[in-house]
Amino acid sequence: MDDISPCLIFIDKEGRWFHQGTEMIRREFIRLFYQNMELDLEGRYLINWAGKPCYVEVEDTAFVVRRISYEEGNQDRGIRIELSLSDDTKEELMPDSLSVGRDNVLYCTVKSGSFPARFNRAAYYQLAEYIEEEGKTYFLSLNGQKYAIRTGEE
């Protein structure tokens, strides 16, 4: 067993951070922790602080998609979907990273594919307008392309 200790931090499935049971409300600290976060080979979320890592307990994913917006691009780019994330950043959706997990929760990857992110209910409904069904397959139709949404059964 390695000598990485717990941070005494818990992130719930809605992306709320808690330290020893008390909700953390200082966004500048939470953003700083996100900036120093990584996933180890065992799938644990680690925060590297002053050269010393500690692990964070995470209910589902550390990153949560809180809302989406549609940006009209130029002729080459078409429409792009921008994600607003729980670390107060925005980034473009990688549509081929969409998947559905347990309890029909929608996920994607963020931070150049480094982390999974869970869609909250509001963001899910915003994206659902663009999700279509063909047989038993669901896909996101965007800029004339169909991106299959993976399921846990695949």
Phi and psi in degrees as GROMACS dihedral restraints (atoms count N, CA, C in turn):
[ dihedral_restraints ]
;  ai    aj    ak    al  type     phi  dphi    fc
    3     4     5     6     1   -80.5    20    10
    4     5     6     7     1   172.9    20    10
    6     7     8     9     1  -103.0    20    10
    7     8     9    10     1    30.6    20    10
    9    10    11    12     1   -81.9    20    10
   10    11    12    13     1   125.9    20    10
   12    13    14    15     1   -96.4    20    10
   13    14    15    16     1   163.6    20    10
   15    16    17    18     1   -73.8    20    10
   16    17    18    19     1   149.6    20    10
   18    19    20    21     1   -82.9    20    10
   19    20    21    22     1   -11.8    20    10
   21    22    23    24     1    66.1    20    10
   22    23    24    25     1    28.8    20    10
   24    25    26    27     1  -116.7    20    10
   25    26    27    28     1   139.1    20    10
   27    28    29    30     1  -126.9    20    10
   28    29    30    31     1   134.6    20    10
   30    31    32    33     1  -114.2    20    10
   31    32    33    34     1   120.6    20    10
   33    34    35    36     1   -81.4    20    10
   34    35    36    37     1   175.3    20    10
   36    37    38    39     1   -68.1    20    10
   37    38    39    40     1   -14.3    20    10
   39    40    41    42     1   -92.1    20    10
   40    41    42    43     1     0.0    20    10
   42    43    44    45     1    89.2    20    10
   43    44    45    46     1    12.5    20    10
   45    46    47    48     1   -84.3    20    10
   46    47    48    49     1   137.1    20    10
   48    49    50    51     1   -99.9    20    10
   49    50    51    52     1   138.0    20    10
   51    52    53    54     1  -131.0    20    10
   52    53    54    55     1   141.3    20    10
   54    55    56    57     1  -119.4    20    10
   55    56    57    58     1   118.2    20    10
   57    58    59    60     1    49.0    20    10
   58    59    60    61     1    42.0    20    10
   60    61    62    63     1    88.8    20    10
   61    62    63    64     1    -9.8    20    10
   63    64    65    66     1  -103.1    20    10
   64    65    66    67     1   130.1    20    10
   66    67    68    69     1   -64.2    20    10
   67    68    69    70     1   134.0    20    10
   69    70    71    72     1   -84.8    20    10
   70    71    72    73     1   129.8    20    10
   72    73    74    75     1  -118.5    20    10
   73    74    75    76     1    -9.8    20    10
   75    76    77    78     1   -78.9    20    10
   76    77    78    79     1   100.4    20    10
   78    79    80    81     1   -60.5    20    10
   79    80    81    82     1   -33.2    20    10
   81    82    83    84     1   -64.6    20    10
   82    83    84    85     1   -34.3    20    10
   84    85    86    87     1   -71.9    20    10
   85    86    87    88     1   -42.8    20    10
   87    88    89    90     1   -62.4    20    10
   88    89    90    91     1   -43.6    20    10
   90    91    92    93     1   -61.5    20    10
   91    92    93    94     1   -40.8    20    10
   93    94    95    96     1   -62.8    20    10
   94    95    96    97     1   -41.8    20    10
   96    97    98    99     1   -63.7    20    10
   97    98    99   100     1   -43.2    20    10
   99   100   101   102     1   -58.5    20    10
  100   101   102   103     1   -42.9    20    10
  102   103   104   105     1   -64.7    20    10
  103   104   105   106     1   -22.7    20    10
  105   106   107   108     1  -108.6    20    10
  106   107   108   109     1    21.3    20    10
  108   109   110   111     1   -98.1    20    10
  109   110   111   112     1   146.2    20    10
  111   112   113   114     1  -148.2    20    10
  112   113   114   115     1   163.3    20    10
  114   115   116   117     1  -101.4    20    10
  115   116   117   118     1   131.8    20    10
  117   118   119   120     1   -87.6    20    10
  118   119   120   121     1   179.7    20    10
  120   121   122   123     1   -64.8    20    10
  121   122   123   124     1   -20.4    20    10
  123   124   125   126     1   -90.1    20    10
  124   125   126   127     1    -0.5    20    10
  126   127   128   129     1    85.3    20    10
  127   128   129   130     1    12.3    20    10
  129   130   131   132     1   -85.5    20    10
  130   131   132   133     1   145.2    20    10
  132   133   134   135     1   -86.1    20    10
  133   134   135   136     1   123.2    20    10
  135   136   137   138     1  -116.2    20    10
  136   137   138   139     1   142.1    20    10
  138   139   140   141     1  -110.7    20    10
  139   140   141   142     1   123.7    20    10
  141   142   143   144     1   -95.1    20    10
  142   143   144   145     1   114.6    20    10
  144   145   146   147     1  -126.8    20    10
  145   146   147   148     1   120.7    20    10
  147   148   149   150     1    53.9    20    10
  148   149   150   151     1    39.6    20    10
  150   151   152   153     1    77.2    20    10
  151   152   153   154     1     4.3    20    10
  153   154   155   156     1  -122.4    20    10
  154   155   156   157     1   119.0    20    10
  156   157   158   159     1   -83.3    20    10
  157   158   159   160     1   150.3    20    10
  159   160   161   162     1  -138.7    20    10
  160   161   162   163     1   157.5    20    10
  162   163   164   165     1  -103.4    20    10
  163   164   165   166     1   150.2    20    10
  165   166   167   168     1  -109.6    20    10
  166   167   168   169     1   135.4    20    10
  168   169   170   171     1   -81.2    20    10
  169   170   171   172     1   129.8    20    10
  171   172   173   174     1  -128.0    20    10
  172   173   174   175     1   126.0    20    10
  174   175   176   177     1   -65.3    20    10
  175   176   177   178     1   -41.3    20    10
  177   178   179   180     1  -138.6    20    10
  178   179   180   181     1   -76.3    20    10
  180   181   182   183     1  -131.5    20    10
  181   182   183   184     1   152.5    20    10
  183   184   185   186     1   -74.5    20    10
  184   185   186   187     1   -31.8    20    10
  186   187   188   189     1  -100.9    20    10
  187   188   189   190     1   136.6    20    10
  189   190   191   192     1  -127.1    20    10
  190   191   192   193     1   133.6    20    10
  192   193   194   195     1   -82.5    20    10
  193   194   195   196     1   115.6    20    10
  195   196   197   198     1   -91.5    20    10
  196   197   198   199     1   -31.3    20    10
  198   199   200   201     1  -163.8    20    10
  199   200   201   202     1   164.5    20    10
  201   202   203   204     1  -128.1    20    10
  202   203   204   205     1   156.7    20    10
  204   205   206   207     1  -138.8    20    10
  205   206   207   208     1   154.2    20    10
  207   208   209   210     1  -106.7    20    10
  208   209   210   211     1   129.1    20    10
  210   211   212   213     1  -114.1    20    10
  211   212   213   214     1   127.3    20    10
  213   214   215   216     1   -76.2    20    10
  214   215   216   217     1   123.8    20    10
  216   217   218   219     1   -98.3    20    10
  217   218   219   220     1  -169.2    20    10
  219   220   221   222     1   -83.8    20    10
  220   221   222   223     1  -173.6    20    10
  222   223   224   225     1   -59.1    20    10
  223   224   225   226     1   -37.3    20    10
  225   226   227   228     1   -73.0    20    10
  226   227   228   229     1   -35.2    20    10
  228   229   230   231     1   -96.4    20    10
  229   230   231   232     1   -32.0    20    10
  231   232   233   234     1    67.9    20    10
  232   233   234   235     1  -153.0    20    10
  234   235   236   237     1   -78.5    20    10
  235   236   237   238     1   137.0    20    10
  237   238   239   240     1  -121.2    20    10
  238   239   240   241     1   147.4    20    10
  240   241   242   243     1  -104.6    20    10
  241   242   243   244     1   122.1    20    10
  243   244   245   246     1  -103.1    20    10
  244   245   246   247     1   131.2    20    10
  246   247   248   249     1   -97.0    20    10
  247   248   249   250     1   135.6    20    10
  249   250   251   252     1  -102.1    20    10
  250   251   252   253     1   117.6    20    10
  252   253   254   255     1  -102.5    20    10
  253   254   255   256     1   164.8    20    10
  255   256   257   258     1   -67.9    20    10
  256   257   258   259     1   -11.8    20    10
  258   259   260   261     1   -93.7    20    10
  259   260   261   262     1    14.7    20    10
  261   262   263   264     1    69.2    20    10
  262   263   264   265     1    20.0    20    10
  264   265   266   267     1  -108.2    20    10
  265   266   267   268     1   168.4    20    10
  267   268   269   270     1  -128.3    20    10
  268   269   270   271     1   144.1    20    10
  270   271   272   273     1  -154.7    20    10
  271   272   273   274     1   161.8    20    10
  273   274   275   276     1   -75.8    20    10
  274   275   276   277     1   138.0    20    10
  276   277   278   279     1   -66.5    20    10
  277   278   279   280     1   133.6    20    10
  279   280   281   282     1   -92.7    20    10
  280   281   282   283     1    96.9    20    10
  282   283   284   285     1   -60.9    20    10
  283   284   285   286     1   -26.1    20    10
  285   286   287   288     1   -77.5    20    10
  286   287   288   289     1    -0.8    20    10
  288   289   290   291     1   -97.6    20    10
  289   290   291   292     1     0.5    20    10
  291   292   293   294     1   -68.0    20    10
  292   293   294   295     1   139.5    20    10
  294   295   296   297     1  -151.2    20    10
  295   296   297   298     1   158.8    20    10
  297   298   299   300     1  -113.5    20    10
  298   299   300   301     1   130.8    20    10
  300   301   302   303     1  -108.7    20    10
  301   302   303   304     1  -159.5    20    10
  303   304   305   306     1   -57.4    20    10
  304   305   306   307     1   145.5    20    10
  306   307   308   309     1    59.9    20    10
  307   308   309   310     1    26.6    20    10
  309   310   311   312     1    58.7    20    10
  310   311   312   313     1    33.5    20    10
  312   313   314   315     1   -82.8    20    10
  313   314   315   316     1   135.5    20    10
  315   316   317   318     1   -91.7    20    10
  316   317   318   319     1   137.4    20    10
  318   319   320   321     1  -130.9    20    10
  319   320   321   322     1   161.3    20    10
  321   322   323   324     1  -149.4    20    10
  322   323   324   325     1   179.6    20    10
  324   325   326   327     1  -109.0    20    10
  325   326   327   328     1   150.4    20    10
  327   328   329   330     1  -134.6    20    10
  328   329   330   331     1   173.4    20    10
  330   331   332   333     1    57.7    20    10
  331   332   333   334     1    56.1    20    10
  333   334   335   336     1    58.9    20    10
  334   335   336   337     1    34.5    20    10
  336   337   338   339     1    81.2    20    10
  337   338   339   340     1     8.2    20    10
  339   340   341   342     1   -79.0    20    10
  340   341   342   343     1   -25.9    20    10
  342   343   344   345     1  -133.8    20    10
  343   344   345   346     1   145.6    20    10
  345   346   347   348     1   -78.6    20    10
  346   347   348   349     1   151.9    20    10
  348   349   350   351     1  -134.9    20    10
  349   350   351   352     1   139.0    20    10
  351   352   353   354     1   -97.3    20    10
  352   353   354   355     1   135.1    20    10
  354   355   356   357     1   -81.2    20    10
  355   356   357   358     1   129.8    20    10
  357   358   359   360     1   -76.3    20    10
  358   359   360   361     1   174.4    20    10
  360   361   362   363     1   -59.6    20    10
  361   362   363   364     1   -44.2    20    10
  363   364   365   366     1   -61.8    20    10
  364   365   366   367     1   -46.3    20    10
  366   367   368   369     1   -66.2    20    10
  367   368   369   370     1   -37.8    20    10
  369   370   371   372     1   -58.9    20    10
  370   371   372   373     1   -47.8    20    10
  372   373   374   375     1   -66.7    20    10
  373   374   375   376     1   -33.0    20    10
  375   376   377   378     1   -64.1    20    10
  376   377   378   379     1   -40.9    20    10
  378   379   380   381     1   -78.4    20    10
  379   380   381   382     1   -29.1    20    10
  381   382   383   384     1   -57.6    20    10
  382   383   384   385     1   -25.8    20    10
  384   385   386   387     1   -59.5    20    10
  385   386   387   388     1   -25.3    20    10
  387   388   389   390     1  -105.5    20    10
  388   389   390   391     1     4.1    20    10
  390   391   392   393     1   -94.4    20    10
  391   392   393   394     1   132.3    20    10
  393   394   395   396     1  -121.2    20    10
  394   395   396   397     1   161.7    20    10
  396   397   398   399     1  -120.9    20    10
  397   398   399   400     1   136.2    20    10
  399   400   401   402     1  -133.7    20    10
  400   401   402   403     1   104.3    20    10
  402   403   404   405     1    66.6    20    10
  403   404   405   406     1  -122.6    20    10
  405   406   407   408     1  -103.8    20    10
  406   407   408   409     1    11.3    20    10
  408   409   410   411     1  -106.7    20    10
  409   410   411   412     1   135.9    20    10
  411   412   413   414     1  -107.7    20    10
  412   413   414   415     1   145.5    20    10
  414   415   416   417     1  -149.3    20    10
  415   416   417   418     1   157.1    20    10
  417   418   419   420     1   -98.3    20    10
  418   419   420   421     1   123.9    20    10
  420   421   422   423     1   -97.9    20    10
  421   422   423   424     1   118.1    20    10
  423   424   425   426     1  -147.0    20    10
  424   425   426   427     1   123.8    20    10
  426   427   428   429     1    54.1    20    10
  427   428   429   430     1    41.7    20    10
  429   430   431   432     1    78.2    20    10
  430   431   432   433     1     4.7    20    10
  432   433   434   435     1  -115.5    20    10
  433   434   435   436     1   151.7    20    10
  435   436   437   438     1  -111.9    20    10
  436   437   438   439     1   123.8    20    10
  438   439   440   441     1  -108.5    20    10
  439   440   441   442     1   112.2    20    10
  441   442   443   444     1   -65.0    20    10
  442   443   444   445     1   139.7    20    10
  444   445   446   447     1   -98.6    20    10
  445   446   447   448     1   115.9    20    10
  447   448   449   450     1   -67.8    20    10
  448   449   450   451     1   150.5    20    10
  450   451   452   453     1  -118.9    20    10
  451   452   453   454     1   165.0    20    10
  453   454   455   456     1   -63.9    20    10
  454   455   456   457     1   -14.3    20    10
  456   457   458   459     1   -83.7    20    10
  457   458   459   460     1    -9.2    20    10
